[in-house]
Amino acid sequence: PQDRRDDWHAGQGRWKDVPASDWNDWHWQLRNRITTLAQLETMVELTKEEREGCLFAAHKLSLAITPHFFNLIDPQDPNCPVRRQVIPHIDESVVAPGESADPVGEEGTMPVPGIVHRYPDRVLFLVTDRCASYCRYCTRSRLVSNAQSYDFHPELEQGLQYIAAHPEVRDVLISGGDPLLLSDAKIDALLGRLRAIPHVEFIRMGSRIPVFLPQRITPELAAIFRKHGPIWLSIHTNHPKEITR
């Protein structure tokens, strides 16, 4: 983490007096996320549709915004591209004809809990149902944040055994939720187990942590990636406003 806070991305609003040592601590960022309508209303003037969306969110996909990402929101613009990604809107309650809770069809290709095996030589390995912030467009909202009582519990050992038993699998994409919310020890152990499987050639991690919670990318985490590398990190960004230094 940086020794100082970036003047544009920190030191604003309710966090203006937060010490740099706290701001740059990813655990502090998680503890201080905006997770309720009451908190949000003290920080931004919500539209009627946003307020109704926040009330509905508890039934579909939880509200959570890290302080870092919240500081990228334009509080005066309801159409701010950052704001629209994380502040709920009542349109989320509309279910169109033919719409599915599993829009990319993962459930039908899940041989064991947490493993999606759609393509012969690669699998998707879901290792958590938690994210630093929740994207309102999430295609996995049925299980992420557990707002819909999906009751998803990652079966890491069962998933590792499945991968080891299928020599055709050469590519593993670790996702969730966001896998970088796991502790360093769990990430280290998981990558070590995968590296020990002879037929696994590629290990990828899909994450929005570098966008939502850049403080998580610590020297210790980088050392774990080097230890088990190469690790391919797929970073999901939607708009230039999300890219910070």
C-alpha positions in Angstrom: 0.0 0.0 0.0 1.0 3.6 -0.5 2.4 5.5 2.5 0.0 8.4 1.7 -3.6 8.6 0.4 -4.2 9.8 -3.1 -5.8 13.3 -2.6 -8.5 12.5 -5.2 -9.5 9.1 -4.0 -9.4 9.6 -0.2 -9.9 12.3 2.4 -13.4 13.2 1.2 -16.7 13.2 3.0 -16.9 11.2 6.2 -13.4 9.9 5.6 -11.5 13.2 5.4 -9.9 12.6 8.8 -9.1 9.0 8.4 -5.3 8.3 8.8 -3.5 7.0 5.8 -2.6 3.8 7.7 -6.3 3.0 8.0 -7.3 4.1 4.5 -4.6 1.8 3.0 -5.7 -1.2 5.1 -8.0 -3.4 3.1 -9.5 -4.8 6.4 -10.4 -1.2 7.4 -12.0 -0.6 3.9 -14.2 -3.8 4.4 -15.2 -2.9 7.9 -16.3 0.6 6.8 -18.3 -0.3 3.7 -21.6 1.4 3.1 -24.1 -1.4 3.5 -27.4 0.2 4.5 -29.9 2.7 3.1 -29.5 4.8 6.3 -25.7 5.2 5.7 -26.2 5.9 2.0 -28.8 8.7 2.6 -26.3 10.6 4.7 -23.8 10.6 1.9 -25.7 11.2 -1.3 -29.1 12.5 -2.3 -30.8 9.4 -3.7 -33.5 9.4 -6.4 -36.8 7.9 -5.6 -35.9 4.9 -7.7 -32.6 4.4 -5.9 -34.2 4.6 -2.5 -36.8 2.0 -3.5 -34.0 -0.1 -5.0 -32.1 -0.1 -1.7 -35.2 -1.4 0.1 -35.6 -4.1 -2.5 -31.9 -5.1 -2.5 -32.1 -7.1 0.6 -34.2 -9.6 -1.3 -31.9 -10.0 -4.4 -28.4 -8.8 -3.9 -26.9 -7.0 -0.9 -25.8 -3.4 -0.9 -22.0 -3.0 -0.2 -19.7 -0.2 -1.4 -16.1 0.3 -0.2 -15.1 3.8 0.8 -12.5 3.8 -2.0 -15.0 3.1 -4.7 -17.7 5.3 -3.2 -15.3 8.3 -3.5 -15.3 7.7 -7.3 -19.1 8.4 -7.4 -20.4 11.8 -8.6 -23.0 12.5 -5.9 -24.7 15.1 -8.1 -25.2 12.8 -11.1 -27.7 9.9 -10.9 -26.3 8.7 -14.2 -22.8 8.6 -13.0 -21.3 5.3 -14.4 -19.7 4.4 -11.1 -22.9 5.2 -9.1 -25.1 3.1 -11.4 -22.9 0.0 -10.9 -23.2 -0.1 -7.1 -26.3 1.9 -5.9 -29.4 -0.3 -6.2 -32.3 0.8 -8.5 -35.9 -0.4 -8.4 -35.6 -1.6 -11.9 -33.7 -4.6 -10.4 -37.1 -5.8 -9.2 -38.5 -6.2 -12.8 -38.3 -9.8 -14.1 -38.7 -10.0 -17.8 -40.5 -12.9 -19.5 -38.0 -15.7 -20.1 -35.5 -14.2 -17.6 -33.6 -16.8 -15.6 -32.0 -16.5 -12.1 -29.1 -18.4 -13.7 -28.7 -16.4 -17.0 -25.5 -18.0 -18.2 -26.6 -21.6 -17.4 -24.1 -22.6 -14.8 -26.3 -24.9 -12.7 -26.7 -27.4 -15.5 -22.9 -27.8 -15.9 -22.0 -28.1 -12.2 -21.0 -31.7 -11.5 -20.0 -30.9 -7.9 -20.7 -27.8 -5.8 -18.6 -24.9 -6.9 -17.2 -26.5 -10.1 -18.7 -25.4 -13.5 -17.4 -27.7 -16.2 -18.8 -26.5 -19.4 -15.8 -26.8 -21.8 -13.8 -30.0 -21.9 -10.4 -28.6 -20.9 -11.3 -25.9 -18.4 -13.4 -25.4 -15.3 -14.8 -22.5 -13.3 -14.0 -22.9 -9.6 -16.3 -20.9 -7.3 -14.6 -20.5 -4.0 -16.6 -17.8 -2.2 -20.0 -16.0 -2.3 -18.7 -12.7 -1.0 -17.4 -9.6 -2.8 -15.9 -6.3 -1.6 -18.7 -4.4 -3.4 -21.7 -5.8 -5.2 -22.3 -5.0 -8.9 -26.0 -4.4 -9.5 -25.8 -6.2 -12.8 -24.2 -9.4 -11.3 -25.0 -12.5 -13.4 -24.5 -14.7 -10.3 -26.7 -12.7 -7.9 -28.6 -15.9 -7.1 -25.7 -17.0 -4.9 -23.5 -13.9 -4.3 -24.1 -12.2 -0.9 -26.7 -14.9 0.0 -29.5 -12.4 -0.2 -31.7 -14.9 -1.9 -31.1 -17.7 0.6 -29.3 -19.8 -2.0 -27.1 -21.1 0.8 -24.0 -21.5 -1.2 -21.1 -23.1 0.7 -17.9 -23.6 -1.3 -16.7 -27.2 -1.2 -13.0 -26.5 -1.9 -11.8 -30.0 -1.1 -14.5 -31.6 -3.3 -13.6 -29.2 -6.1 -9.9 -29.9 -5.9 -10.6 -33.6 -6.0 -12.8 -33.2 -9.0 -10.1 -31.3 -10.9 -7.4 -33.8 -9.9 -9.6 -36.7 -11.2 -10.1 -35.1 -14.6 -6.9 -35.0 -16.6 -8.5 -33.3 -19.5 -8.7 -30.1 -17.3 -5.7 -27.9 -18.0 -7.2 -24.5 -17.2 -8.8 -23.4 -13.9 -10.5 -20.1 -13.5 -11.0 -19.2 -9.8 -13.9 -17.0 -9.1 -16.9 -16.6 -6.8 -17.8 -14.0 -5.3 -14.3 -12.6 -5.4 -11.5 -15.0 -4.6 -9.1 -12.3 -3.5 -11.3 -11.8 -0.4 -9.9 -15.0 0.9 -7.1 -14.7 3.4 -3.5 -14.9 2.3 -3.2 -18.3 3.9 -6.2 -19.7 2.1 -5.1 -18.3 -1.3 -1.6 -19.7 -0.7 -3.0 -23.1 0.1 -5.5 -23.2 -2.7 -2.9 -22.2 -5.4 -0.4 -24.7 -3.9 -3.0 -27.5 -4.2 -3.8 -26.6 -7.8 -0.1 -26.3 -8.8 0.4 -29.8 -7.4 -2.0 -31.3 -10.0 0.2 -32.3 -13.0 -2.3 -31.6 -15.7 -3.3 -28.1 -14.6 -1.3 -25.7 -16.9 -3.1 -22.4 -16.4 -4.5 -20.9 -13.2 -6.6 -17.8 -13.6 -8.3 -15.6 -11.0 -11.3 -13.4 -11.9 -11.5 -10.4 -9.6 -12.8 -6.8 -9.2 -10.7 -6.3 -6.1 -8.1 -4.2 -7.9 -11.0 -1.8 -8.8 -13.1 -2.0 -5.6 -10.4 -2.6 -3.0 -6.9 -1.9 -4.4 -5.5 -1.9 -0.9 -5.9 -5.7 -1.0 -3.0 -6.0 -3.4 -0.3 -6.1 -0.8 3.4 -7.1 -1.1 2.5 -10.3 0.7 -0.2 -11.2 -1.8 2.1 -10.5 -4.7 4.7 -12.8 -3.1 2.1 -15.6 -3.1 1.4 -15.1 -6.8 5.1 -15.2 -7.6 5.5 -18.3 -5.5 2.8 -20.2 -7.5 3.1 -18.3 -10.7 2.3 -17.6 -13.4 -1.1 -16.6 -12.1 -3.3 -14.9 -14.7 -5.4 -12.2 -13.0 -8.5 -11.2 -15.0 -9.5 -7.7 -13.9 -13.0 -6.5 -14.7 -13.5 -2.8 -15.3 -16.4 -1.0 -16.9 -15.5 2.6 -17.2 -12.4 4.9 -17.1 -13.6 6.5 -13.9 -12.8 3.2 -12.1 -9.2 3.3 -13.0 -7.1 4.9 -10.2 -3.4 5.2 -9.4 
